[in-house]
Amino acid sequence: MKRLGILLSGRGSNFIAIADNIAAGKIPGAEIAVVISNKPYAPGLQAAEQRGLNAHVIQSKGLSRAEHDAAVVACLREHKVDLVCLAGYMRLISPVFLEAFPNKVLNIHPSLLPAFPGLDAQRQALEYGAQVSGCTVHFVDENLDHGVIITQRSVPVLPDDDEHALAERILEQEHIAYSEAIRLVLSGDYEICGRRYLQKGISPRRHRDTEKSRWG
Ligand code: GAR
């Protein structure tokens, strides 16, 4: 079994989607080892407790980034985590963290990167006048919303969209994309060429068709 460590700060809908997809057998060989929140009252943390998962709060207040990250890394190691998934974790992570889990930290972002990194990505897309947005799951590197892209799903921006409506529609796709990316990475069947994530032994067209039939 590959053990996932989920880091979150809030609602936790991406965490719940991952947990549901594991339960439904859509991410074979994966289990959630621990859920860690930097916010004590994060609803996602309560959802983890209700599911009987190991759930920890590691508050950042009063700690330097390096100290906080060291505590998070220690907790992930204690639970023998293989892959770290940032799921609405609203903190930058330090090089020390990335060195502890090289190419083993994923993040989801609600835009088609490299467009609209940072906060309020959906509002940025609307204000820019983008007609298509979406979500991106990527490896985390030392720069904000920047690492190698594993998968993206696009969402049209509709004329009557406000930030909330667009965010809701993107979120539906996030819930599919994150589990898909975790499954792909856990398969180990990929290589990274420069910035490109390439699934091994499967042509790009075949890959797209396989994913389409699996995830809809
Ligand atoms: C999601 O939309 C996620 O993409 C975004 O926060 C939300 C968390 O929702 N993350 C970022 O903006 C990171 N830059 P959730 O707590 O319901 O999963």
Residues whose N, C-alpha, C, O or C-beta is under 5 A from the ligand:
A	BS01	GAR	G10 R11 G12 S13 N14 F15 A87 G88 I108 H109 P110 G118
